[in-house]
Structure formats: structure tokens, C-alpha cells
Amino acid sequence: MTTIPSIACLGVIGKNNNPLHISIFPSQPSNTPLRTPLQYSLLLSSTLDIFEARSKINTNSGGGLSGDFGLLHAVDERLAAYGFETNTGVRFVAVVDMRGRGVGAGVLAQSGVGGGGAGGGGGLGLREGEMKLVFRAMQAAYVRLLQNPFFDPDEHSPPTGRGGKKITSKRFADDMRRIGEGWTPGIGAGNP
């Protein structure tokens, strides 16, 4: 059986650098997450410095303040963190496990992923646009959450910059789960 990249973790970070939501997904072959929730939380926090540095570069060069930052950093030979920042300062992070899911030959043919990489297809890497679908789906789920009249965004990212609650919406959590479980390189993200 060949392995293809899969999403190991999806995170939403508020404009005050507070974690709003973290979804963790199991990896093959053990069907358990690669890291503990605390380790993923620290990994998401480590991306904040990269977001900050790239925002300064974009501001100084006259570029926009937000957008797709692409690959933030490769954590090790297996995990890589990708990021996107909205124009309101909310950041979406997707941690990808490069050997995360076992698939049959039919899925490989359908996705256009094939060949390359030792270990049965591990370490294929991702094309630039493959993560954009994930971030677009995450942003659509977040916008849908903001449209809820009972959701108060200031409660989650207070203007004082201290504290803040995590997003507890079941529908948002289900959307994140669907995005993480439904994404296959070359095919796209699960629509929330």
C-alpha cells in the first residue's frame, strides 16, 4: 500500500495570537495522532514568529498584509506547517503529515499523485495550490461562524489582547473535521 500526505492538524489562531481552535487527525499505520495536543499547540505557536516576519516583509515591500503564506516550516522529515492569514489578522495553519494515509492505486490515479519518493510514496511534497483549497474551506467555515448572531468574536479575541475563549461551536468543529478528513492532494478539501 502506498502512502500520501494527509492533514495531521488544523489550527485557527486569533488576531491577538490566541489559539481559537485545534483539530487533530490520526495518521497511518497506527491510526493515532503523531503528536500530543500540547505538542501540536506548541507547533502552532511556533508559526506565529514566521507569520510576523513575513508580514513585516510584505509591509516593507509594499505588498498586502495578508494572504497565503504557503509553507511556513518543515518540522521534521514527516510534518510540515502551511499557513494563511486573513485581512482581519486571523491565521489558519494546516500541519501536513507527508506519509499520513495509506491508499490504493485507484486513488493515486484519480489524484494525479504518483511515483517519487522512497518508502512507498512518502515525501512527495505538495504543489503550491493544493493547500489553498484547504484554507479557502477553513475561511468559509470561519465566515459562516461569524455570521451566527450568537457568536461574539470579541469574546474570543478581546480588544485588550488578553485571554479569549476557544471556539466551541459544534458546527465549526464538524466543518474542520470534514476538511481535515476529506483532503487528498490533487483532489481537494471536503466542503463544509
Disulfide bonds with the S-S distance in Angstrom:
none
